[in-house]
Amino acid sequence: MLPFDTSTPAVVFKLDPNVMHHGGLGVIRSLGRVGVPVYAVQEDSLAPAAHSRYLRGRWLWSPDPAETDRIRDGLAQLADRIGRPSVLIPTDDAAAIFLAEHGDPLRPYFRFAQPARDLPRQLAGKYSMFQLCRRLDVPCAEATLIGAWDEALEFADEVGYPLVAKLSAPWLGAPGGVRSTTIVRDEEELAELYGRCGDAAVGGLMLQEFIPGGPGHDWFFHGYCDAASVCRPAFTGVKERSYPAHAGLTSLGRCVENEALLKESAKLLEQLAFSGIVDLDFRWDARDRRYKLLDFNPRLGAQFRLFRDDAGVDVALASYLDLTGQEVPAGRQPVGRRFLVENYDPIAALRYLCRGELGLRSWASSMRGVDETAWFARDDLLPFVLMCLWMVCRAVARPLPLHRRTRHPALAEPQYVPGRNHALGKPIRRRRKRLFEECR
């Protein structure tokens, strides 16, 4: 790859309090390895990504996504601390929605994509995305927003079981501790899920037609669109395993060229006049031989490091180059490249094994030749070690829901922690230690 200017800092911005989010770590490594000064918003001083060697500084903070003024003020404080304009990269839906709807006052401090104000919320919302697909004649699975229990039963009778149940606005939190996506196999499971959601089920739970799948049927598209909605780079891949099985994030993915899907996705993004990083999920429907859009994520996808073209560019680096006024070099995606999420794929594989959908020999062969892992990196080991510790603690503490820790008041206001090379590192690290002890 040709040399480029790395003097502009980058900030990884997230609002979801999930310490196991590996997408942010991918951005830190992708930009940090080429010399970009990278900062990150983190919810915990022991979050694995907060200890990457490529991180220049950490902003310990876990604000409520509804507190827009506090978020804006906190980011302005971070900008003052950095001391110069930075590229801001959202890694979850809440962050992308906030920047689109409330980010204008931050533009003197940060450079970030500028889609239409209401577009990210409309695309990230499960039922609003379905409605948009219907208006644009984009193939998608049938869906309904639950208004009452009778309506849920009526939809189930119409499309049949299994069904896919999704929170219509997952960035707002999960009522009753339900997953954002759940496969419902019969009326009893539907009733149990409806009861756990309580009052939030009405208007907050969407039922979606289950499209029969199989090996090679689950696809995803990652790309970066500039201000003119020109998508470059653009990548397609196959989801080989997911966690939870068939209804969750990619735990094992493979880079596969699909010209037809590339064209369909690029056409959709142009229709929407979308700008920024995008992650789309599709399933091939053999019944009518069409790719059906299942999810539209108007931000970086956690598995984006699967895709890096032969010019050395992934979507995070493309975003950085474009937002700093530099040319994005053209390249081709490397076919066959594979990506593994070490902490989730063994759990997912066990579920596939129990269902008879995966054999021990095929599982062993699938683990060979992985090109990129979510956590392990020889040049950046500490995040992997901390991830392992978090997973051990979760396993020991079950059924305690450690992954649903509430935001502590001490983290409502941001605490800046420079990286190890910062001149103020030692005194700030002492304050960080005290903050962590208070939040235990």
Buried (B, 14 or more C-beta within 10 A) or exposed (E): EEEBEBEBBBBBBBBBBBBBBBBBBBBBBBBBBBEBBBBBBBBBBEBBBBBBBBBBBBBBBBBBBEEBEBBBBBBBBBBEEBEEBBBBBBBBBBBBBBBBBBBEEBEEBBBBBBBEEEBBBBBBBBBBBBBBBEEEEBEBBBBBBBEEBEBBBEBBEEBEBBBBBBBBBBBBBBBEEBBBBBBBEEBEBBBEBBEBBEEBBBEBBBBBBBBEBEEEBBBBBBBBBBEEBBBBBBBBBBBBBBBBBBBBBBBBBBBBBBEEBBEBBBEBBBEBEBBBBBBBBBBBBEEEEBBBBBBBBBBBBBBBBBBBBEBBBBBBBBBBBBBBEBEBBEBEBBEEBBBBBBBBBBBBBEBBBEEEBBEEEEBEEBEEEBBBBBBBBEEBBEBBEBBBEBBEEBEEEEEEEEEEBEBBEBBBBBBBBBBEEBEEBEEBBEEBEEBBEEBE
